[in-house]
Amino acid sequence: MKKTIGILLILYPVLIFVLCGVYNLDFFWLFHEQYKIYDLLHSLFSLTAFLVGIQLISNRKNILFFCYIVGAFSIYQILTWDFNSKRYLDVVKIKTGSYIALTPYDGGAFTSTSFVNVELYKRVYVLFMKPTVLNTYDSVKSGKIQLKKNVTVNVELNLYSNEIISEDITLLLNK
């Protein structure tokens, strides 16, 4: 029984990662002002579950090693994370559990593509939100969203070419 619980605890972080990747899910705290702290707490919980699982299935118990790894991970995360960064340009709460967000995606070092998605996030299950892409725009420097009449969203984007785009998107919230 102890080994089974240990294996499940070891698999917990992997299963959450796979679940989020396969079903395109984000945690519900994505749009909270302090979401980085929630991410840190979840990462610490996942690491602790993994290490407790290793302790449960191993023959040699080493509590000092466990404390060292959790402490080093915590210090590394706290010192290297930027707690003021956001994963979106703008967000508007539509109703409880539903948000519209301008989410930037950068290609990184391998490609020069960068784009912004207008995404509708709906709360699913207990801990997760599922995004639906409503529209995509290229070369966006900044943007903002305004809710109109609870069924229409105005998206105003400032492109790198200094062109301003304004578009209305009608929401279908019952799907």
N, CA and C atoms as an extended XYZ file, in Angstrom:
525
Properties=species:S:1:pos:R:3:atomname:S:1:resname:S:1:resid:I:1 pbc="F F F"
N         0.832       -1.199        0.000 N   MET     1
C         0.000        0.000        0.000 CA  MET     1
C         0.872        1.257        0.000 C   MET     1
N         1.939        1.219        0.800 N   LYS     2
C         2.831        2.370        0.899 CA  LYS     2
C         3.524        2.645       -0.442 C   LYS     2
N         3.921        1.591       -1.129 N   LYS     3
C         4.575        1.756       -2.434 CA  LYS     3
C         3.603        2.289       -3.481 C   LYS     3
N         2.346        1.872       -3.428 N   THR     4
C         1.340        2.354       -4.369 CA  THR     4
C         1.106        3.850       -4.176 C   THR     4
N         0.971        4.279       -2.935 N   ILE     5
C         0.807        5.710       -2.646 CA  ILE     5
C         2.046        6.472       -3.104 C   ILE     5
N         3.223        5.908       -2.896 N   GLY     6
C         4.459        6.536       -3.340 CA  GLY     6
C         4.504        6.721       -4.846 C   GLY     6
N         4.103        5.718       -5.578 N   ILE     7
C         4.093        5.809       -7.045 CA  ILE     7
C         3.086        6.859       -7.504 C   ILE     7
N         1.905        6.888       -6.882 N   LEU     8
C         0.907        7.907       -7.240 CA  LEU     8
C         1.414        9.321       -6.948 C   LEU     8
N         2.111        9.497       -5.833 N   LEU     9
C         2.666       10.816       -5.508 CA  LEU     9
C         3.772       11.210       -6.491 C   LEU     9
N         4.559       10.257       -6.924 N   ILE    10
C         5.599       10.543       -7.920 CA  ILE    10
C         4.953       10.938       -9.251 C   ILE    10
N         3.870       10.287       -9.604 N   LEU    11
C         3.206       10.556      -10.880 CA  LEU    11
C         2.337       11.816      -10.863 C   LEU    11
N         1.999       12.346       -9.682 N   TYR    12
C         1.111       13.515       -9.589 CA  TYR    12
C         1.553       14.685      -10.473 C   TYR    12
N         2.805       15.179      -10.370 N   PRO    13
C         3.186       16.318      -11.216 CA  PRO    13
C         3.120       15.992      -12.711 C   PRO    13
N         3.497       14.777      -13.068 N   VAL    14
C         3.467       14.375      -14.467 CA  VAL    14
C         2.029       14.316      -14.968 C   VAL    14
N         1.137       13.742      -14.176 N   LEU    15
C        -0.265       13.630      -14.582 CA  LEU    15
C        -0.917       15.004      -14.739 C   LEU    15
N        -0.618       15.935      -13.837 N   ILE    16
C        -1.171       17.290      -13.957 CA  ILE    16
C        -0.645       17.959      -15.221 C   ILE    16
N         0.655       17.807      -15.497 N   PHE    17
C         1.262       18.381      -16.695 CA  PHE    17
C         0.622       17.803      -17.958 C   PHE    17
N         0.455       16.492      -18.001 N   VAL    18
C        -0.146       15.839      -19.164 CA  VAL    18
C        -1.612       16.248      -19.309 C   VAL    18
N        -2.349       16.285      -18.213 N   LEU    19
C        -3.753       16.698      -18.242 CA  LEU    19
C        -3.901       18.112      -18.808 C   LEU    19
N        -3.069       19.034      -18.338 N   CYS    20
C        -3.123       20.417      -18.828 CA  CYS    20
C        -2.733       20.501      -20.300 C   CYS    20
N        -1.760       19.711      -20.719 N   GLY    21
C        -1.324       19.745      -22.112 CA  GLY    21
C        -2.313       19.115      -23.072 C   GLY    21
N        -2.837       17.962      -22.716 N   VAL    22
C        -3.745       17.241      -23.606 CA  VAL    22
C        -5.087       17.966      -23.744 C   VAL    22
N        -5.615       18.464      -22.643 N   TYR    23
C        -6.930       19.095      -22.677 CA  TYR    23
C        -6.866       20.623      -22.755 C   TYR    23
N        -5.661       21.186      -22.946 N   ASN    24
C        -5.467       22.628      -23.095 CA  ASN    24
C        -6.082       23.390      -21.919 C   ASN    24
N        -5.625       23.091      -20.730 N   LEU    25
C        -6.163       23.688      -19.519 CA  LEU    25
C        -5.131       24.581      -18.831 C   LEU    25
N        -5.614       25.595      -18.136 N   ASP    26
C        -4.804       26.431      -17.261 CA  ASP    26
C        -5.440       26.395      -15.881 C   ASP    26
N        -4.649       26.712      -14.854 N   PHE    27
C        -5.204       26.755      -13.510 CA  PHE    27
C        -6.110       27.971      -13.340 C   PHE    27
N        -7.090       27.865      -12.455 N   PHE    28
C        -8.094       28.910      -12.300 CA  PHE    28
C        -7.516       30.220      -11.789 C   PHE    28
N        -6.346       30.210      -11.202 N   TRP    29
C        -5.769       31.436      -10.655 CA  TRP    29
C        -4.989       32.245      -11.697 C   TRP    29
N        -5.093       31.886      -12.970 N   LEU    30
C        -4.341       32.539      -14.039 CA  LEU    30
C        -4.522       34.059      -14.051 C   LEU    30
N        -5.721       34.557      -13.780 N   PHE    31
C        -5.993       35.989      -13.864 CA  PHE    31
C        -5.996       36.687      -12.513 C   PHE    31
N        -5.619       35.984      -11.477 N   HIS    32
C        -5.512       36.606      -10.163 CA  HIS    32
C        -4.266       37.483      -10.138 C   HIS    32
N        -4.320       38.578       -9.428 N   GLU    33
C        -3.187       39.513       -9.364 CA  GLU    33
C        -1.913       38.842       -8.847 C   GLU    33
N        -2.049       37.933       -7.937 N   GLN    34
C        -0.893       37.264       -7.336 CA  GLN    34
C        -0.728       35.836       -7.880 C   GLN    34
N        -0.981       35.638       -9.170 N   TYR    35
C        -0.977       34.273       -9.698 CA  TYR    35
C         0.388       33.605       -9.597 C   TYR    35
N         1.460       34.379       -9.621 N   LYS    36
C         2.800       33.781       -9.513 CA  LYS    36
C         3.002       33.115       -8.154 C   LYS    36
N         2.414       33.689       -7.120 N   ILE    37
C         2.524       33.077       -5.795 CA  ILE    37
C         1.768       31.751       -5.768 C   ILE    37
N         0.581       31.720       -6.386 N   TYR    38
C        -0.163       30.463       -6.469 CA  TYR    38
C         0.609       29.428       -7.286 C   TYR    38
N         1.246       29.873       -8.377 N   ASP    39
C         2.072       28.949       -9.157 CA  ASP    39
C         3.223       28.398       -8.323 C   ASP    39
N         3.849       29.269       -7.539 N   LEU    40
C         4.947       28.834       -6.679 CA  LEU    40
C         4.455       27.818       -5.642 C   LEU    40
N         3.320       28.100       -5.022 N   LEU    41
C         2.776       27.171       -4.028 CA  LEU    41
C         2.433       25.822       -4.656 C   LEU    41
N         1.854       25.849       -5.858 N   HIS    42
C         1.538       24.593       -6.536 CA  HIS    42
C         2.816       23.845       -6.909 C   HIS    42
N         3.839       24.572       -7.357 N   SER    43
C         5.109       23.929       -7.688 CA  SER    43
C         5.742       23.298       -6.456 C   SER    43
N         5.685       24.004       -5.339 N   LEU    44
C         6.220       23.444       -4.089 CA  LEU    44
C         5.437       22.204       -3.665 C   LEU    44
N         4.112       22.262       -3.794 N   PHE    45
C         3.283       21.104       -3.457 CA  PHE    45
C         3.626       19.915       -4.351 C   PHE    45
N         3.785       20.171       -5.658 N   SER    46
C         4.118       19.087       -6.593 CA  SER    46
C         5.481       18.487       -6.287 C   SER    46
N         6.462       19.350       -6.006 N   LEU    47
C         7.789       18.853       -5.663 CA  LEU    47
C         7.759       18.050       -4.364 C   LEU    47
N         7.024       18.561       -3.385 N   THR    48
C         6.918       17.847       -2.107 CA  THR    48
C         6.239       16.493       -2.300 C   THR    48
N         5.165       16.450       -3.094 N   ALA    49
C         4.493       15.176       -3.365 CA  ALA    49
C         5.452       14.210       -4.045 C   ALA    49
N         6.220       14.694       -5.009 N   PHE    50
C         7.190       13.861       -5.711 CA  PHE    50
C         8.239       13.303       -4.747 C   PHE    50
N         8.781       14.178       -3.906 N   LEU    51
C         9.822       13.730       -2.973 CA  LEU    51
C         9.283       12.793       -1.896 C   LEU    51
N         8.068       13.057       -1.415 N   VAL    52
C         7.453       12.133       -0.444 CA  VAL    52
C         7.220       10.779       -1.113 C   VAL    52
N         6.805       10.787       -2.365 N   GLY    53
C         6.641        9.527       -3.098 CA  GLY    53
C         7.934        8.761       -3.207 C   GLY    53
N         9.018        9.481       -3.483 N   ILE    54
C        10.325        8.816       -3.542 CA  ILE    54
C        10.689        8.239       -2.178 C   ILE    54
N        10.431        8.988       -1.114 N   GLN    55
C        10.731        8.501        0.233 CA  GLN    55
C         9.906        7.247        0.559 C   GLN    55
N         8.645        7.218        0.102 N   LEU    56
C         7.786        6.075        0.406 CA  LEU    56
C         8.219        4.801       -0.316 C   LEU    56
N         8.756        4.926       -1.528 N   ILE    57
C         9.122        3.703       -2.254 CA  ILE    57
C        10.589        3.320       -2.081 C   ILE    57
N        11.401        4.209       -1.514 N   SER    58
C        12.819        3.865       -1.357 CA  SER    58
C        13.056        3.125       -0.045 C   SER    58
N        14.124        2.376       -0.030 N   ASN    59
C        14.487        1.634        1.171 CA  ASN    59
C        15.239        2.514        2.162 C   ASN    59
N        15.929        3.526        1.630 N   ARG    60
C        16.744        4.396        2.474 CA  ARG    60
C        16.017        5.724        2.666 C   ARG    60
N        15.720        6.073        3.882 N   LYS    61
C        15.016        7.321        4.191 CA  LYS    61
C        16.051        8.397        4.499 C   LYS    61
N        15.920        9.542        3.845 N   ASN    62
C        16.861       10.625        4.056 CA  ASN    62
C        16.084       11.942        4.134 C   ASN    62
N        15.682       12.311        5.320 N   ILE    63
C        14.891       13.522        5.533 CA  ILE    63
C        15.708       14.776        5.238 C   ILE    63
N        16.984       14.748        5.525 N   LEU    64
C        17.838       15.911        5.269 CA  LEU    64
C        17.892       16.216        3.772 C   LEU    64
N        18.007       15.192        2.945 N   PHE    65
C        17.999       15.370        1.493 CA  PHE    65
C        16.676       15.989        1.042 C   PHE    65
N        15.579       15.489        1.580 N   PHE    66
C        14.247       16.012        1.276 CA  PHE    66
C        14.165       17.502        1.604 C   PHE    66
N        14.586       17.888        2.799 N   CYS    67
C        14.542       19.296        3.220 CA  CYS    67
C        15.471       20.158        2.369 C   CYS    67
N        16.633       19.629        2.018 N   TYR    68
C        17.583       20.374        1.197 CA  TYR    68
C        16.994       20.671       -0.184 C   TYR    68
N        16.406       19.684       -0.829 N   ILE    69
C        15.839       19.869       -2.173 CA  ILE    69
C        14.685       20.875       -2.135 C   ILE    69
N        13.760       20.739       -1.190 N   VAL    70
C        12.636       21.676       -1.094 CA  VAL    70
C        13.140       23.084       -0.796 C   VAL    70
N        14.102       23.234        0.086 N   GLY    71
C        14.658       24.545        0.413 CA  GLY    71
C        15.371       25.176       -0.774 C   GLY    71
N        16.213       24.397       -1.456 N   ALA    72
C        16.938       24.916       -2.622 CA  ALA    72
C        15.962       25.320       -3.726 C   ALA    72
N        14.950       24.496       -3.973 N   PHE    73
C        13.949       24.812       -4.987 CA  PHE    73
C        13.214       26.099       -4.629 C   PHE    73
N        12.813       26.246       -3.369 N   SER    74
C        12.087       27.448       -2.926 CA  SER    74
C        12.935       28.694       -3.104 C   SER    74
N        14.174       28.640       -2.682 N   ILE    75
C        15.062       29.801       -2.805 CA  ILE    75
C        15.286       30.145       -4.273 C   ILE    75
N        15.534       29.142       -5.099 N   TYR    76
C        15.737       29.377       -6.528 CA  TYR    76
C        14.507       30.032       -7.152 C   TYR    76
N        13.316       29.504       -6.869 N   GLN    77
C        12.097       30.052       -7.459 CA  GLN    77
C        11.841       31.477       -6.996 C   GLN    77
N        12.015       31.743       -5.731 N   ILE    78
C        11.747       33.076       -5.192 CA  ILE    78
C        12.730       34.101       -5.762 C   ILE    78
N        13.987       33.717       -5.909 N   LEU    79
C        14.988       34.664       -6.403 CA  LEU    79
C        14.930       34.880       -7.916 C   LEU    79
N        14.454       33.907       -8.675 N   THR    80
C        14.489       34.042      -10.132 CA  THR    80
C        13.161       34.415      -10.766 C   THR    80
N        12.051       34.225      -10.100 N   TRP    81
C        10.769       34.571      -10.708 CA  TRP    81
C        10.527       36.061      -10.618 C   TRP    81
N         9.897       36.603      -11.650 N   ASP    82
C         9.459       37.987      -11.639 CA  ASP    82
C         7.996       37.978      -11.183 C   ASP    82
N         7.759       38.371       -9.949 N   PHE    83
C         6.418       38.260       -9.374 CA  PHE    83
C         5.454       39.316       -9.893 C   PHE    83
N         5.939       40.282      -10.667 N   ASN    84
C         5.059       41.333      -11.188 CA  ASN    84
C         4.660       41.104      -12.635 C   ASN    84
N         5.135       40.054      -13.261 N   SER    85
C         4.823       39.824      -14.668 CA  SER    85
C         3.424       39.224      -14.815 C   SER    85
N         2.825       39.489      -15.977 N   LYS    86
C         1.509       38.946      -16.290 CA  LYS    86
C         1.611       38.126      -17.565 C   LYS    86
N         0.743       37.165      -17.700 N   ARG    87
C         0.719       36.335      -18.904 CA  ARG    87
C        -0.285       36.845      -19.923 C   ARG    87
N        -0.769       38.056      -19.760 N   TYR    88
C        -1.750       38.606      -20.679 CA  TYR    88
C        -1.532       40.109      -20.805 C   TYR    88
N        -2.009       40.673      -21.921 N   LEU    89
C        -1.931       42.121      -22.111 CA  LEU    89
C        -3.078       42.831      -21.413 C   LEU    89
N        -4.260       42.239      -21.507 N   ASP    90
C        -5.440       42.805      -20.854 CA  ASP    90
C        -6.440       41.682      -20.622 C   ASP    90
N        -7.264       41.845      -19.612 N   VAL    91
C        -8.259       40.828      -19.290 CA  VAL    91
C        -9.516       41.521      -18.785 C   VAL    91
N       -10.666       40.953      -19.145 N   VAL    92
C       -11.962       41.461      -18.689 CA  VAL    92
C       -12.762       40.280      -18.162 C   VAL    92
N       -13.288       40.437      -16.946 N   LYS    93
C       -14.143       39.391      -16.376 CA  LYS    93
C       -15.539       39.580      -16.938 C   LYS    93
N       -16.065       38.534      -17.559 N   ILE    94
C       -17.397       38.599      -18.153 CA  ILE    94
C       -18.453       38.249      -17.122 C   ILE    94
N       -18.256       37.121      -16.479 N   LYS    95
C       -19.117       36.659      -15.391 CA  LYS    95
C       -18.280       35.731      -14.528 C   LYS    95
N       -18.841       35.206      -13.491 N   THR    96
C       -18.096       34.324      -12.602 CA  THR    96
C       -17.550       33.126      -13.382 C   THR    96
N       -16.241       32.996      -13.384 N   GLY    97
C       -15.608       31.875      -14.060 CA  GLY    97
C       -15.384       32.059      -15.540 C   GLY    97
N       -15.679       33.228      -16.115 N   SER    98
C       -15.464       33.477      -17.541 CA  SER    98
C       -14.715       34.787      -17.735 C   SER    98
N       -13.667       34.733      -18.560 N   TYR    99
C       -12.831       35.895      -18.829 CA  TYR    99
C       -12.537       35.985      -20.322 C   TYR    99
N       -12.299       37.200      -20.789 N   ILE   100
C       -11.739       37.430      -22.124 CA  ILE   100
C       -10.356       38.014      -21.902 C   ILE   100
N        -9.348       37.465      -22.594 N   ALA   101
C        -7.977       37.930      -22.388 CA  ALA   101
C        -7.265       38.099      -23.723 C   ALA   101
N        -6.376       39.085      -23.767 N   LEU   102
C        -5.420       39.235      -24.861 CA  LEU   102
C        -4.142       38.542      -24.395 C   LEU   102
N        -3.834       37.415      -24.997 N   THR   103
C        -2.707       36.600      -24.550 CA  THR   103
C        -1.604       36.622      -25.600 C   THR   103
N        -0.414       37.135      -25.237 N   PRO   104
C         0.687       37.162      -26.213 CA  PRO   104
C         1.426       35.829      -26.274 C   PRO   104
N         1.878       35.479      -27.474 N   TYR   105
C         2.692       34.286      -27.694 CA  TYR   105
C         3.889       34.703      -28.527 C   TYR   105
N         5.075       34.447      -28.005 N   ASP   106
C         6.310       34.776      -28.715 CA  ASP   106
C         6.975       33.500      -29.176 C   ASP   106
N         7.533       33.562      -30.380 N   GLY   107
C         8.205       32.401      -30.942 CA  GLY   107
C         9.508       32.067      -30.260 C   GLY   107
N        10.150       33.050      -29.667 N   GLY   108
C        11.400       32.800      -28.965 CA  GLY   108
C        12.596       32.850      -29.886 C   GLY   108
N        13.624       32.100      -29.562 N   ALA   109
C        14.885       32.158      -30.283 CA  ALA   109
C        14.829       31.459      -31.641 C   ALA   109
N        13.928       30.539      -31.831 N   PHE   110
C        13.924       29.740      -33.048 CA  PHE   110
C        13.104       30.351      -34.181 C   PHE   110
N        12.221       31.266      -33.867 N   THR   111
C        11.401       31.895      -34.897 CA  THR   111
C        11.081       33.322      -34.478 C   THR   111
N        10.833       34.155      -35.448 N   SER   112
C        10.549       35.554      -35.131 CA  SER   112
C         9.053       35.824      -35.024 C   SER   112
N         8.241       34.807      -35.111 N   THR   113
C         6.807       35.026      -35.061 CA  THR   113
C         6.363       35.390      -33.649 C   THR   113
N         5.501       36.356      -33.584 N   SER   114
C         4.843       36.698      -32.327 CA  SER   114
C         3.430       37.114      -32.680 C   SER   114
N         2.503       36.688      -31.863 N   PHE   115
C         1.108       37.010      -32.127 CA  PHE   115
C         0.361       37.122      -30.815 C   PHE   115
N        -0.843       37.654      -30.905 N   VAL   116
C        -1.714       37.807      -29.740 CA  VAL   116
C        -3.034       37.129      -30.045 C   VAL   116
N        -3.479       36.293      -29.125 N   ASN   117
C        -4.795       35.667      -29.254 CA  ASN   117
C        -5.796       36.384      -28.368 C   ASN   117
N        -7.004       36.551      -28.878 N   VAL   118
C        -8.130       36.953      -28.045 CA  VAL   118
C        -8.772       35.642      -27.621 C   VAL   118
N        -8.723       35.368      -26.322 N   GLU   119
C        -9.163       34.060      -25.831 CA  GLU   119
C       -10.279       34.210      -24.810 C   GLU   119
N       -11.254       33.339      -24.922 N   LEU   120
C       -12.336       33.238      -23.951 CA  LEU   120
C       -11.984       32.092      -23.013 C   LEU   120
N       -11.845       32.393      -21.732 N   TYR   121
C       -11.535       31.385      -20.717 CA  TYR   121
C       -12.792       31.079      -19.922 C   TYR   121
N       -13.105       29.790      -19.817 N   LYS   122
C       -14.241       29.348      -19.007 CA  LYS   122
C       -13.749       28.367      -17.965 C   LYS   122
N       -14.300       28.473      -16.776 N   ARG   123
C       -13.946       27.573      -15.680 CA  ARG   123
C       -14.515       26.196      -15.966 C   ARG   123
N       -13.657       25.178      -15.884 N   VAL   124
C       -14.087       23.789      -16.045 CA  VAL   124
C       -13.514       22.983      -14.895 C   VAL   124
N       -14.175       21.915      -14.569 N   TYR   125
C       -13.785       21.067      -13.452 CA  TYR   125
C       -13.656       21.924      -12.189 C   TYR   125
N       -12.757       21.638      -11.319 N   VAL   126
C       -12.652       22.395      -10.074 CA  VAL   126
C       -11.498       23.391      -10.131 C   VAL   126
N       -10.359       22.956      -10.612 N   LEU   127
C        -9.148       23.769      -10.550 CA  LEU   127
C        -8.736       24.411      -11.864 C   LEU   127
N        -9.469       24.197      -12.937 N   PHE   128
C        -8.961       24.567      -14.248 CA  PHE   128
C        -9.857       25.531      -15.013 C   PHE   128
N        -9.230       26.190      -16.004 N   MET   129
C        -9.931       27.031      -16.973 CA  MET   129
C        -9.511       26.565      -18.358 C   MET   129
N       -10.446       26.607      -19.295 N   LYS   130
C       -10.156       26.169      -20.664 CA  LYS   130
C       -10.290       27.363      -21.611 C   LYS   130
N        -9.216       27.664      -22.360 N   PRO   131
C        -9.291       28.787      -23.305 CA  PRO   131
C        -9.853       28.357      -24.654 C   PRO   131
N       -10.567       29.284      -25.274 N   THR   132
C       -11.041       29.133      -26.641 CA  THR   132
C       -10.558       30.355      -27.408 C   THR   132
N        -9.845       30.137      -28.500 N   VAL   133
C        -9.311       31.253      -29.284 CA  VAL   133
C       -10.430       31.845      -30.129 C   VAL   133
N       -10.669       33.152      -29.943 N   LEU   134
C       -11.689       33.852      -30.707 CA  LEU   134
C       -11.108       34.524      -31.949 C   LEU   134
N        -9.874       35.029      -31.831 N   ASN   135
C        -9.220       35.684      -32.957 CA  ASN   135
C        -7.721       35.764      -32.685 C   ASN   135
N        -6.939       35.912      -33.752 N   THR   136
C        -5.486       36.012      -33.641 CA  THR   136
C        -5.002       37.217      -34.431 C   THR   136
N        -4.043       37.950      -33.858 N   TYR   137
C        -3.472       39.130      -34.501 CA  TYR   137
C        -1.949       39.031      -34.453 C   TYR   137
N        -1.294       39.482      -35.533 N   ASP   138
C         0.165       39.466      -35.610 CA  ASP   138
C         0.739       40.831      -35.267 C   ASP   138
N         1.973       40.848      -34.778 N   SER   139
C         2.777       42.058      -34.542 CA  SER   139
C         2.080       43.080      -33.659 C   SER   139
N         1.565       42.647      -32.541 N   VAL   140
C         0.833       43.523      -31.622 CA  VAL   140
C         1.776       44.015      -30.532 C   VAL   140
N         1.824       45.337      -30.366 N   LYS   141
C         2.653       45.940      -29.322 CA  LYS   141
C         1.886       46.012      -28.004 C   LYS   141
N         0.645       46.463      -28.052 N   SER   142
C        -0.187       46.572      -26.854 CA  SER   142
C        -1.645       46.476      -27.269 C   SER   142
N        -2.497       46.313      -26.287 N   GLY   143
C        -3.914       46.211      -26.589 CA  GLY   143
C        -4.766       46.298      -25.354 C   GLY   143
N        -6.040       46.532      -25.570 N   LYS   144
C        -6.979       46.533      -24.459 CA  LYS   144
C        -8.330       46.017      -24.924 C   LYS   144
N        -9.093       45.546      -23.967 N   ILE   145
C       -10.403       44.944      -24.215 CA  ILE   145
C       -11.436       45.721      -23.411 C   ILE   145
N       -12.587       45.944      -24.035 N   GLN   146
C       -13.703       46.584      -23.333 CA  GLN   146
C       -14.949       45.751      -23.564 C   GLN   146
N       -15.679       45.511      -22.506 N   LEU   147
C       -16.917       44.745      -22.592 CA  LEU   147
C       -18.065       45.683      -22.913 C   LEU   147
N       -18.856       45.315      -23.926 N   LYS   148
C       -20.022       46.099      -24.314 CA  LYS   148
C       -21.266       45.225      -24.215 C   LYS   148
N       -22.243       45.642      -23.462 N   LYS   149
C       -23.555       44.983      -23.391 CA  LYS   149
C       -23.497       43.508      -23.027 C   LYS   149
N       -22.438       43.060      -22.387 N   ASN   150
C       -22.308       41.693      -21.885 CA  ASN   150
C       -22.282       40.614      -22.968 C   ASN   150
N       -22.402       40.964      -24.249 N   VAL   151
C       -22.326       39.972      -25.322 CA  VAL   151
C       -21.335       40.376      -26.408 C   VAL   151
N       -20.821       41.588      -26.358 N   THR   152
C       -19.876       42.081      -27.351 CA  THR   152
C       -18.635       42.611      -26.653 C   THR   152
N       -17.495       42.313      -27.243 N   VAL   153
C       -16.219       42.780      -26.716 CA  VAL   153
C       -15.535       43.612      -27.793 C   VAL   153
N       -15.054       44.798      -27.405 N   ASN   154
C       -14.280       45.625      -28.315 CA  ASN   154
C       -12.804       45.396      -28.027 C   ASN   154
N       -12.066       45.025      -29.070 N   VAL   155
C       -10.629       44.794      -28.958 CA  VAL   155
C        -9.926       45.922      -29.695 C   VAL   155
N        -9.080       46.657      -28.973 N   GLU   156
C        -8.299       47.731      -29.585 CA  GLU   156
C        -6.824       47.380      -29.460 C   GLU   156
N        -6.155       47.299      -30.621 N   LEU   157
C        -4.767       46.853      -30.649 CA  LEU   157
C        -3.875       47.911      -31.279 C   LEU   157
N        -2.692       48.094      -30.687 N   ASN   158
C        -1.674       48.974      -31.238 CA  ASN   158
C        -0.573       48.076      -31.793 C   ASN   158
N        -0.374       48.132      -33.123 N   LEU   159
C         0.615       47.277      -33.767 CA  LEU   159
C         1.996       47.929      -33.735 C   LEU   159
N         3.024       47.142      -34.017 N   TYR   160
C         4.384       47.676      -34.069 CA  TYR   160
C         4.547       48.693      -35.188 C   TYR   160
N         3.702       48.634      -36.209 N   SER   161
C         3.742       49.613      -37.306 CA  SER   161
C         2.996       50.892      -36.934 C   SER   161
N         2.628       51.038      -35.665 N   ASN   162
C         1.873       52.178      -35.118 CA  ASN   162
C         0.466       52.288      -35.689 C   ASN   162
N        -0.021       51.240      -36.319 N   GLU   163
C        -1.397       51.179      -36.783 CA  GLU   163
C        -2.278       50.740      -35.613 C   GLU   163
N        -3.466       51.305      -35.523 N   ILE   164
C        -4.406       50.940      -34.464 CA  ILE   164
C        -5.581       50.199      -35.095 C   ILE   164
N        -5.853       49.024      -34.561 N   ILE   165
C        -6.967       48.199      -35.040 CA  ILE   165
C        -8.014       48.148      -33.938 C   ILE   165
N        -9.268       48.344      -34.319 N   SER   166
C       -10.380       48.221      -33.373 CA  SER   166
C       -11.410       47.288      -33.992 C   SER   166
N       -11.803       46.278      -33.229 N   GLU   167
C       -12.726       45.274      -33.752 CA  GLU   167
C       -13.677       44.841      -32.655 C   GLU   167
N       -14.927       44.605      -33.028 N   ASP   168
C       -15.922       44.082      -32.097 CA  ASP   168
C       -16.079       42.585      -32.321 C   ASP   168
N       -16.134       41.826      -31.233 N   ILE   169
C       -16.325       40.381      -31.280 CA  ILE   169
C       -17.560       40.043      -30.458 C   ILE   169
N       -18.494       39.324      -31.088 N   THR   170
C       -19.709       38.892      -30.399 CA  THR   170
C       -19.444       37.558      -29.714 C   THR   170
N       -19.825       37.468      -28.458 N   LEU   171
C       -19.567       36.269      -27.675 CA  LEU   171
C       -20.752       35.327      -27.703 C   LEU   171
N       -20.462       34.043      -27.760 N   LEU   172
C       -21.471       33.004      -27.623 CA  LEU   172
C       -21.157       32.287      -26.330 C   LEU   172
N       -21.737       32.757      -25.227 N   LEU   173
C       -21.369       32.251      -23.909 CA  LEU   173
C       -22.083       30.970      -23.521 C   LEU   173
N       -23.100       30.562      -24.230 N   ASN   174
C       -23.845       29.368      -23.837 CA  ASN   174
C       -23.205       28.082      -24.316 C   ASN   174
N       -22.194       28.156      -25.174 N   LYS   175
C       -21.544       26.941      -25.693 CA  LYS   175
C       -20.534       26.415      -24.736 C   LYS   175
